[in-house]
Amino acid sequence: MNTQDLEKKFQDRIDAGEKIEPKDWMPEKYRKTHIRQISQHAHSEIVGMLPEGNWISRAPSLRRKVALLAKVQDEGGHGLYLYSAAETLGISRDELFNQLHTGKAKYSSIFNYPALTWADIGAIGWLVDGAAIINQVMLTRTSFGPYARAMVRICKEESFHQRQGYEILLTLCNGTEVQKAMAQDALNRWWWPSLMMFGPRDEESPNTAQSVKWKIKRKTNDELRQQFVDNTIPQAEILGITVPDPDLKWNEERGHYDFGAIDWSEFWNVVKGNGPCNKERLAARNAAWDNGAWVREAALAHSEKQAKREELKQAI
């Protein structure tokens, strides 16, 4: 069977809603697209641990500390699931980490912004994890089996994270005027970067059309962004804080909220490595990798020792 026939058969399976598994034939571009997308997702999970991990020791109560610890631990687990899914496509985890640590691979631009106050931890949960859920629920039905299956558990845990963040902000908004002002300030700083999380406009996203055809994505960047805005505005109204967009208004005819123009120059500047925390985040990840070398070496030595013991048992 020639390549053209294989591609047609592959697309027929996609159109029929079948899942593609690692040992199935797939176009090389499909494989590379998934490696890029899954690895970026995995990198985002472990880099996303950094701004929140910085607040564990400063959480305002033991209850908040325990909840934040659990959330950061969940994110580490998400990275593990996703790296494992990427490895089924024939790339090693060491290579994936090398791409992250050298700056070759990207992660979500949102994590290059600082978490300045405790309210930021609430905003990250409410907005950032809320945006992630909208992206990721769609991915539970993506065409690549290992990715889709990993996303089922991840989405359940992200839903908890989103509610946790919203509850932090609700508590602040029902507190003193200073606490409510802190929540408003966090919303002001995280709103626009959260909208950018969905990626560039459809006309500037070269991969979107193909990803939709292959059912890697079920909706476009702009469709997901609109869904996020529509979901989030009523929640902000309950909190009693204002989204920092003077152009925001309900459009009765469209049945959606209209919102203002995004500063895409800021988005691309952050993507290119010039955001507030890009260098800090990469330095932290590289330091963690270097400082953890002895753990990896010890684990490998232990594994080799266990294998030798097993060989001796078999020989006796």
Secondary structure, 3 states (H helix, E strand, C coil): CCHHHHHHHHHHHHHCCCCECCCCCCCHHHHHHHHHHHHHHHHHHHHCHHHHHCCHHHCCCHHHHHHHHHHHHHHHHHHHHHHHHHHCCCCCHHHHHHHHHCCCCCCCHHHHCCCCCHHHHHHHHHHHHHHHHHHHHHHCCCCEHHHHHHHHHHHHHHHHHHHHHHHHHHHHHCCCHHHHHHHHHHHHHHHHHHHHCCCCCHHHCCCHHHHHHCCCCCCCHHHHHHHHHHHHHHHHHHHCCCCCCCCCEEECCCCEEECCCCCHHHHHHHHHHHCCCHHHHHHHHHHHHHHCHHHHHHHHHHHHHHHHHHHHHHHC
